Amino acid sequence: MSKGVKQLKFSKYLGLRILTWALTIWIGVTFIFFVPRMFPSDPVENMIGRIQSRSGQMDPVEMEALRKTLRVQFGLEGSLMEQYLSFLKKGLLQFDFGPSLMSFPTPVGDIIKTYLPYTLGLMLVTTVMAWLIGNFIGLQAGFRKHRLSSKILEAVAICIYPVPYFIVALILQIVFAFILNWFPLQSTIVTMGGFGMFIRSLIRASILPAISLLLLGTGWWIISMKSLSGTVAEEDFVLYARYRGLPETRIGRSYVLRNSIITQVTALAMSLGGVFSGSIMTEIIFGYPGVGTLIQKAILQSDYNMILGCITISIVAISTATLIVDLIYPLIDPRIRYS
């Protein structure tokens, strides 16, 4: 095949994937734009109610002027279509979501920047660790499924994975935070007092959430990888490799792993892109100061801008992670081509 034909195929492949990526993001942000506007509460009226409760009654003319100003700042001025087009221009293209209702007049972007590193640090580290550990154990359990150790590991994973997440999290809290008092019941991160104190408090506050995520995450990866590798291990090309006398280590690495890992890489990309949605339950239970907690507060206080900001970033992250995986598939499995 000539170089020009290969470049043409790659261009078509890339163009289709980018079009799919853009369409997915557009559909997602369109959905989350209209859903909050179905809520019965009005964020502008909530803000005016707060102001009145603190400063007493306001002059009707001043109140109307304030109401108009707030509607402009919260992107609620004009018809629904005008609001939508303004959101696409500012929010999606510029990531400018306006001020937050909860922390008015602080911009949504500034608040997300404060909370985002905690969520990324916790969720990315635990997701990648669970993926590596789970796939390693799952490969052993599937490729060498007749060994006693493989059966034990599989049984443990099967027992852990179906347990609801909040049950595991609450058990960890009761045992290690309430009874043993080794860790704080609610995560507390000290930002004052120097970098060393900040790191110590961050690690101490992150251990229980990380353990809870690792336990259930690793269980899922073990089960899925065991199923995939066990199926591949029965294929004719693996049996032929054994008849040739190739070492079991090489068969497991070059034949079973390479043919089982594609699905797991896709699932990892989806997990990495969805760290924001996956953090909500964790951060609520442990009081962890991340984007999940921010989303919960925004929903309870009808903070349209904050909801749009957090979920838009999540949609873009998931779509981008999937796009990257689609583009690097041929590097993982040479049988896949850009066609």
Secondary structure by P-SEA (a helix, b strand, c coil): ccaaaaaaaaaaaaaaaaaaaaaaaaaaaaaaaaaaaaccccaaaaaaaaaaaacccccaaaaaaaaaaaaaaacccccaaaaaaaaaaccccccccccccccccccaaaaaaaaaaaaaaaaaaaaaaaaaaaaaaaaaaaaccccaaaaaaaaaaaacccccaaaaaaaaaaacccccccccccbbbbccccaaaaaaaaaaacaaaaaaaaaaaaaaaaaaaaaaaaaaaacaaaaaaaaacccaaaaaacccccccaaaaaaaaaaaaaaccccaaaaaaaaccccaaaaaaaaaaacaaaaaaaaaaaaaaaaaaaaaaaaaaccccccccccc
